[in-house]
Amino acid sequence: MPIGKHVLDVPAHRLLDAGGQEVPLTTMEFDLLRVFAEHPNRVLSRDQLLSLTRNRDWEPFDRSIDIRIARLRRKIEPDPDHPQLIKTVRGVGYMYVPG
C-alpha cells in the first residue's frame, strides 16, 4: 500500500521508504498506518483509531494517540510541521489523505 513516498508492506509488517530501506516502526505505529490506509479520506476519532488498532491500553481522555501520530508524521511526512498525509481535524480526530 502506498503511503506518500513510502510503501506499507502489510504481510511483512514493515514500512519502506522511497529507496526501499525499512523505516523502523513500533507495532502501534504500523497498526495506525494500516488503519489509515484502509480508511483514506475519512476522519477517524481517537476512539475509533484506538478501537481499530485493538489497543486496549487507553482511557477515555488518553491523548497518547496524539503522541503516536506526531511520531508517525516525523517518519512519513516530508515536512512534519505541515502534515499533508495525516491531517488533524480539530475537535474530531485525524484523516489520512493519500499523496
N, C-alpha and C positions, 0 to 999 in steps of 0.2 A: 504494500500500500504506500503510495507516495505521501509524504508529509513535508510540504515545501520542497526543499532541495534534498531531503533525506528520504530513505526508504525504510518503512517499518516491515520487518520480516516477522510476521506473526507466528508461523510454525517454528521458526528458530528462536523466537522470543528475543529479538535484537533490533537495534536501530543502526542503519548505515548512513554515513554522510555521503556527499556527492562523489567523493573519491573512493568509496567502497570501504572506508575504515569504520569499524564499530565504534559507536558512541556509547559510553557506559551509562546504563540506566538502572535505577532501583526497580524492584518489582512494581511498586505503586506508580512510578513514572511510566513504565511500559504499559501498565493497565490503563492509565489515563489516556495515553496516546491512542491505544486501541479503541477505547470508548469514543474519543473524539473522531477518529477515522470512521467509525461505524455510524456516527451521527453528525455528518457535516452540515454546516449552516443551520444548526439547531441549537438554541440556547438551552444549556443544561445547568440546573441549580446545583449548589454544593451538595445538597442531599441526594439528588439524582446521581451525581458523579460518584459519591461515596457508595451508594447502593449498587450502581452498575459495575463498580470495581470490586465489589464484595468486601470492602474494607469495613470490618466490624469495630475497629478501634476508634470510634468517634463519639462525640456527644453533640447535642443539638446546636450549641453555639461554637463548636470547634472550628477554628479558622486555619487548621493545618493544611487544608486543601489549597489555600492561597499560597502558602509557602512552597508546596509541591508544584503548583502552576508556575510560580516565579522561577524555580529551578529548571523546569522544563523549557521555559522561554529562553533561558540562558544557553540551553543546549541546541535549540532548533531555530530560533528566530535570528535573522540577520542583524536586527537591532532590537535587543530585548526591552529597551526603554520605550520603544514604539512598536509594540507587537502587531503583526499583521496576520499571523496564523491562529493564535489563540487570543481572542479578543475578550475583554471584560465587558459585560453588560451590567452596568451599575444597578445594584439593588435586586438583580435576578441571578446572575451566575456567569458562565463562560460559554463562548461559542468558537468552534473550530471553523475557520474559513480556509478551504483548500487554496493553495497558492499556485 
